[in-house]
């Protein structure tokens, strides 16, 4: 049994929906179909989710919503027209969209979530109707009816453990259930959306709940590339990687699948495959607890910008009782979270996201560090990228660190920081943002263009 999720680009137009229909029809084990809201039909187009955000702001500002609701309904109607389908479902979709402008604004923490969730919810109704009219035994299934009950945290909902047993009751269904992604319902009956990658999270939850054999995630690429295709021309596709490797790559900038989305499937030991709606015959990228392809030391190279590094040096720091605690307490009291903290016997670096550092906060931070820790040297470096070389095969291969640093040195890329975790799954390099592309190209050539 398979749980299959289709992203926004796979559902953006009638032509894409025809591809989705064929994919579902060709495999009878695809019983649970999770859908996103319609995405962009072209680079100039607007996602339905973005239209809904505009609708929310229009309603919140007490402006006339007729034009924006018309644009949203038109997107669904255009798909129905292109498919030549009965428009009966359009009335239901239109009423649902217009009803959003009747929800209370005051003391309603779930209002934004309700607007956003309607994109997926209405699309699930449309897709279910499309399947039915093309001869499939399909049915729209509301997340509440399926049992997706979540914590009351608008925009950051988490699945309640009790939900999985409720979802499990549907594992023997003989119908194709079309489920809207991105949201669930609180125990009080309010809509709550998941965080980034919300529809992927729904697919993962359903897969865990029905104890699926595999969770398929269809998008618009053949799988996960070993490096960003905007930097490397036609990079190789990763055939197989572990959950741990995926977590490292997603953290460092891989946007195909958000790392949090994998958690339910990971805990249930369900493999995930990333596939291409436009090229379904391609095997894609398989994500498992342990991969069978173990000879490759590196599976991917990822990077992310927007970091700052605070360097603190103090002679005999390692003998100063409570130094680390006081440092972390200062960060906590200023509301700052850190990403990494590589250290030596007399120095320590704090890597954090620059977006947290307003001018005022940065001044307070540096002043308190100087006054309370009395360092010999204290400096902050902005404009850093974190570059990660990832692969569980590093444990068995000698020289990955040496090969990496040699490649970077040969290309005159200065290293601000090096950090390797004890798990030996990844090596992290801190470099200047303006050297990021050059660094990725150098590492790609080292690990993936060797004869």
N, C-alpha and C positions, 0 to 999 in steps of 0.2 A: 504494500500500500504506500502511496506517495502523497505528500502534501506539496502542492505546487503554487508558488507565488509569482505573480507577474507585476513588474514595475510600471511606472507611469509611461515610459516610452513605448512599452509593449501594448499599451491600451489607449494611445493618443488618437488613433484614427480607425476608420473602418478597415483599411488595408491591414493594419496591425492586428485588429480583432479577428480577422479571417485567419491569420497565422496562429493566433492563440487557440482558435477553435480546432484547427488541424492538430495542433500539439496535444490538446486534451482528448480528441477523438482517437488518436492513434495508440493510446495506452489506457486501457480500462482500469488500471490501478490508480489513476489520477482522480481521486474521489473528493479531495478537498482543495479548492481553488481560492487562494487569497489574492485580492486585487488592491492596487493603489488607485489614486485618483488619476484621471487622464493627464498625461504630461504634455510636453511640447511636440507639435507636429513638424516644426522647423525651428531653426535657431532664433528666428524673429518672433516666434509664437510665445504665448503666455500660458503657464501651467494653470490648471483649474485651482490648485491650492493657492497660487498667488492672487487669482481673482477673488477667492474667498477671503483672503486677508484684506484686500481692498474693500470688499463688501462689509466686513466687520468694522473697519475704520470709518466707512461712510455711515453706517448705522450708529456707531458710537458718537459720531459728531453731529448727529441729528440732521443729516443731509438726506436728500431724496435718493432712494435706493433702486428706483425703477430701471435706470440704465445699467447698473452693474449686475442686477439680478438677471436682466435680459441677456447680457453677455454670457453669464454662466449657463443659463438654460440653453442658449444657442449652441454651446459646445456639445452638450448631450444630444440636442436635436440634430446637429450636423452629422454625428455618428450614426444615428438612427436612419436618417435620410440616405446616407451613403450605403448603408446595409440593406435598404429597402424593407425595413421592419415596421410592424404595427406600432403605432405611436401611443398605444394605451398606457405604457409605462411612463411616458413623458409627463402626463398629468400628475402622477405621483411624485415624480422628481421635482416638477415645478412647484407643487404645493409645499414640499419639504423645504425647498430653498427659500420660498417666500415666508414660511413660518418662522424662520430664523429671526426675522425682523420684528417678531412679537415677543421674543424672550426678554425677561427682565434684565436691565443693565446694572442696576444697583445691587450690591451684595450678592453678586453672581460670579463666583470665581471660575465657573465652568463655561462661561459664555464663549470665550475664544475657542475653547476645545470643541464646543458644539458646532461652531462655524467651520472649523478646519475639518472635523470628522465627516461632515456632509459630503465632501468630495469623494471619499472612498465609499461611503454608504450608498450614495446615489449611483456610483459606477458599478457597484456589486449588483444592484437591482437591474441595471441596464445589461450587464454581462449575463446574468441569469436568464433574463428575458430573451436575449440573443441566442443562448444555448438552447432554450426550450423551442424557439421558433425554427431552429435548425435541427430539431429532432433528438436532442439529448435530454435525458431524464435529469434535469437540473433544477435547483431551487435556491433562492436567496436565503441566507441564514444570518440573522442579526447576531452580533457578538454576545448580547445579553442572553438570547435563547440558546446559544451554543455553550454558554457558561464561562465566558471570558470576564471574570470579575476581578477588578483591580483596586489598588490602593487609591485613596482620595488625595492624589497629588497632581493637580492639573499641569499638563505639559510634561510630566515626568512620572507617569503612572507605572506601577510595577504589578505584575501578576500575583494574585494570592495563591498560595500553594493548594488550597482547597479547590481551585478552578480546574486543575488537571483531571481530577476524577470525574467532574461534571462533563468535561469535553470528551473523556474516554467513552462515555455512553453512546457516542455517535460513531465509534470506530467500525461498526458493522453495517453502516448505512449502505443501501443499494442505489442511492441517488448521488449525483454530483452536487456538493454543497458549495455555493459561491459565497465567500465570506469577505466583508470589507476589512481591510487592514487598518493599522494605525491607532485604533482606540478600543477601549473596553468600557465597562460600566462599573461604577462603585456599588457597594452594598446598598447604598441609599437610592440607586437608580440614576445617578448622574453620569454623563459622558466624560471620560477622562482619556486624553491622548498619551501615547508613549513619547519618549524623547526622540532624538535623531534616529533615522532608520526605522520609523515606527511600523511600517507595513512588514518589514523584514522580521521585526519582533513578533508580530502576530503570527506569521508563518511558522516561526520557530516554536511558539507556544502551542499552536495547533498540532504540529508534528510531535511534540513531546506528549501532549494530551492523548492523542489517538495511537501513540506508540508506532509511528510510521517507520517504514523500512528506510526511507530517505526523504530529505527535504530538498526539493528543487527550487532554486531561485533564478527565475528568468529575467534577464536584463537585455541591454543592447550591445554587449561585448561578448567575445567568445569565452571569457573567464577572467581570471585575475592575472594581470601582466606582472612580469618580474620587476618592471620599473615603469615609471609614468610615461605613457605614449606621447605626451606633449614634450618630453625631454629626449626620449630615445625613439628613433624611427622604427616602427614595427617591432616592438620588443617581443620576446618570447612569452608564451602563455605558461603559467604554472600548471602542471598536470595534477599535482597532489600536494597538499600541505596539511599540517596539523592545526588543531584549534589554537595551540599556543603560538605557533608561527603566525597564524592569522591575526591573533590578538596584537602581537608586536607590530605587524605591518599596518593594521588598521589604526593603531595608536599613532604611528608615525606618518600618517597621511593617506593611506590607501582608502579611497572613498567608495569602492564597489559595494562593500558590505560593512555596516557599522559593527564594531566589536561587541557591543552590548546585545545586539540582535541574536548572537549565537548562543547566549547563555542557556536558555531553556533546552535547546537541542543538544548542547554540550553535556549538560547534566543528565540528559536522558540517553546519552551515548548514540545519538542519531547522526549519521553522516549527512553533510550538506554538499550539494553540487551547484555551482554557478554556471548557468547556461545562457545561450544567446537565442532570443526569440526569432531573430532574423537568420539564424544558422543553427537550427536545432540538432542537426546531425553531428555537430562538433561536440566532442566529449566534455568540454568545459574544464572547470577546476573542482576537484574533489577535496573537501575538508573533513578530516577524520581525527580520531584521538591519537592514532599513530599511523604514519604513512608507510607504504610498502617500498616506495622509491627512496632509498636511504643513501645512495652513493653521492648525491649532490650536496656539498657542504653548505651552499647558500641557495635559498629558494627565491629571495627577493631583496630589493633595495628600495627603501622608502625614505621620504624626508618631509619635514614640516617646518614652516617659518614662524616667526613671531615670538622668539624666546629672548630672555635676558639672563645674564649670568652675574651673580654677585660673588666675588672672590674675597675670602677672608683668610689672612695669614697671621699667626701668632706663635712665637717661639714657645715650645713646651705645651702647646695646646692639648696634646693627648693626656697630659698629667693634670689638667685643670678640671676638677670635678664639677659636673653640671654644665659644661660649656655648650654642649649640643642641646640640652634641654632649654637653656636660656635663649638660644638662637631660635629654636622652634616656637617658643612661647611668644617671642617678638612677632614672628610671622603670623601666629594664630591671632594675637590681639589686634593686628592690623587687617585681619580678614584675608590673608594671603595664603594660597596653597602652593606648594612647590612640586615640581615634576621629578627632579633628580637631585641627589646630593653626594657626588663623588668627593672623597676626602683622602688626605694623607695624614702624617703624624703632626704636622704643624700648619696645615691649611685645609680649607674646605670650600667647595663651590656650591652655591644654591642656584639651580636652574628653575626658572618660573616663566609663566606666560606673560608677555609684555602687556597684554590687554588689561591686566589687573593693576598696572602701575600708572596711576595718574601722577601728575607732577607733584601734587600735595602728598600722596601716599609715599612716593619715592623719597621725597625729602624727609618725611617722618621716619621711614625705614632706615635710611643711611645715618640719620642723626642718632637713632636709638642703638643701632649696631655699634657705632663709634663710642657712644657714651657707656653702654652697659657691658660691652664685650672687650673694650679697650684693645683692639687689634693692632698689630704692627703695620699691617697693610690692609686697606679696604678699597675695593673698586667695583664698579658696575660696568658691564659691557652690553650694549644693546644690539639689535639687528642680527641675532644668531639664528641659524637653522640647525635642527637636529636631524642628523643623517644616520639611518640604521641599516646595518647589514644583518639579515635574518636567515637562520637555518639551523635546525636541530643537528644537522650533519657536522657542524663545527666541532662537536665533541670528539668525533672520530678522525677529524682531519687536522693535521698539524700545519700551522702557518697561515691560517685565515687572517689573523690580525696583522701578521707581517706583510702578507700580500696586499692587504687593504691600505696600510700606512705607506707602503712603498709606492702604490699607485697614486695616492694623494700627494706624496712628496714629489714624485716625478712630474706631476702637473702643477707644482708650486702652490698647493692648497694648504694653508696654515691651519693647524688644529688648535682650537681653543680649549677642547676638552675631549677626553676619551673615557668611556665607561663600558665595562662588560659585566653583566650580571653573573651571579654564581651559577645560574642554570645553563650558561653558555649557549643560549638560544639566539642571542643578538649581541652585536657590538654597536655602540653609539658614539658618534663623532659630533662634536659641536664645531661648526664652521661659520664663517661670515655668509650672510644671505646672498651676497653678490657672487659667491663661489659655488653655490648649491648645484646649479645645472652642470657645471664643469666637473664637480666631484662625482655626481651620479654617472655621468658619461664615462669617467675614468674607471669607476668600480664595475660598471656594466661590462666594459671591455675586458676587465681582469677576470671576471667570474663567468661571463656568458658568451664571450666571443673567442674563447680558447679552442684550439683545434683538438 
